[in-house]
Amino acid sequence: MRKVILGLAVSLDGYIEGPNGEYDWCFTDRDYGLNEFFQRVDALFIGRKSYELMQGQGEGSVPGMPKLKEYVFSTTLDHVKEGATLVQDNIKETVESIKKESGKDIWMFGGASLTASLLELGLIDEFWLSVHPIILGSGKPLFHDISKRTHLNLLETKTYDTGLVSLKYSLAKK
């Protein structure tokens, strides 16, 4: 079965965006494991706000990102670009069905609200956080509106000379 992997950059104090929505603090000076990760995935889960942001930036907004099957989660959009799939309801059933399809793993990218929803439903299998050596002080937190504890198992850590620390966790089995 395919896995849903939350893969994001995060500040040391847990923010995925600065107070004005900026992410200029994210390192882009080297690969940091992205090319290897891109070999693992063939689909992308993305929330509405992140989808609209990426649409505004055009193709190539994530360096080296291959063509992925996109699933856009939104209750307010009525259409998405050609080739993408809009998911508006029955999230749990839809994600479980997609995970059962043949293919590679699925990158859960962008959307603190979508992250919270999928986490609450127990649908995120792995977490790959690239912790950047910066304290933003405010912004959009990665985890918010989480109502229950989620236990994780550490899979891997990797430290870079830039101070970035890559952390990989799996969902702990009950």
N, C-alpha and C positions, 0 to 999 in steps of 0.2 A: 504494500500500500504506500502511496505517495505521502510524503511528510510536508507539513506547512512549517516553514522556517522563517521566524521573525528575524530579519537582518537589517540592522540600523546603526547609524552613528549616534552616539549619545555623549553629552558632556559629563564630566566627573560628578556633577550635582544632579544628573538625571534628566536633563532637558534634550529634546530632539530639535528644537528651534530656539533661537534667541527671542527676546521680548517683542521684536518687530517682525517675526517670522523668518529671520535670517538664519542661514546655515553656512555663512562664509568662514566659520571657525573649523569646518570639517577639512581634514587633510586630504589633498588630492595630488600630492607630490609623488606618490607611488601606488602600487597595486594593492597592498595590504590584504592579499588573499582573495580579492574580488574575481580575478580570472578563474581561479580554481573553483570558487563558489558558482560562477556562471556555468561551469561544466555540469553542475549538479541539478540545475533548475531549467524548466521549460515553460513555466507559467508564473504569473504575477498577480497577487491580490493587492488591491490598492483602494483606499478610501476616496471619496469625492474631492476633498480639498487637495490632497496630494495629486490626484489625477488632473485636476484643473491646473495646478501649478506646473506639472510636467508638460501638459499640453501647451501652456504658454511659453515654455522654454524650447519646445520642438524636439525632434529626434536627436539623440546623442547627449541628452541632458545628464545621463549617468555614463561616464567614460567606459567604453568597452562592453556595455550592456548588449547582449545579443537580442534578437527578436524573440519576444516571449508572448505567449497567449495571455491576454490581459482580462482580468475579471475586476470590474469596477463596482464597488459596493456603495450604493446611495439610495436614499429614500426620496430625494428631491430631483435628481436628474431624470429626464424622460428618454434620453438617447445618449449613446457614446459613439466614439469614432468607429469606422468600419473595421471589423476584425476583432473588436473587443466585445465582451459580454457584460451586460448590466445585471447586477444582482440587487434586487430590491426587497425581497422578503424570503421567508423560509431559509434564513441564513444557515442554520445548523444542518438542515437536510441537504441544501445545495452544496455546502463545503464538504460534507461527508460523501456525497455522490462524486464530486470532483476528485477527492482523494482516492476513490476506488477506481477511477479511470486509469488506463495505462499511460505511462509517461514518467518524466523525471519529477523531482520534488518541486514544491511551489514556494516562491519567495513572497513572504508577507512584507510588503514595503509601503511605508507611509500611511499614516492615519492613526493617531493616538486613540480616537474613538473606535475605529475598527479593531485596533489591537485589544482594547478593553473588552469589546464584544466577543471577539474570538477567544480571548483568554478566559472570560467568564464561562463560555460554552465548552471549554476544554479542548479547543480545536487547534491550538498551536503546539507543535511537537518538539520543535527546537528553537533556541534563542541564540542568535549570533550578534553580540553587541560589540561594537568598536568604540571603546571608551577613550575619548580624546582628553588630553591633559589641559583642560580648561574648565573653570568654574564660571558659568554664565550668570548666576544669581537670580535669574528669572527667565521666563519663556514658557514653552509648552512642554510639560513633563511627559515622559514616555508612558509611565503608568499612572493613571488616574481613574477614579470611580471603580476601583477594584474592590469587590466585597468579600473576597475569601482568599485565604493563603494558598499559594501555589508552590509546591516543593519542586526543586530542580536538582538534577545531577550534573555536576561539572564534567564536561567532555574534554575540553581543551583550553589551554591559555597560550597566548603568544604575545610576547612583549617586543616592541620595535624601538629602535634607538631614538625615534622622535618622541617617545613617551606614550604613544598609542598602545593600548592593551586590548587585544582581541580575546573575548570570552565566549565560549560556546557551552551551552547547557542543553540538556534534554529534559522533557517533562518527566518527573519522577513517577514511577508506576506505583499505584496504590496497593 
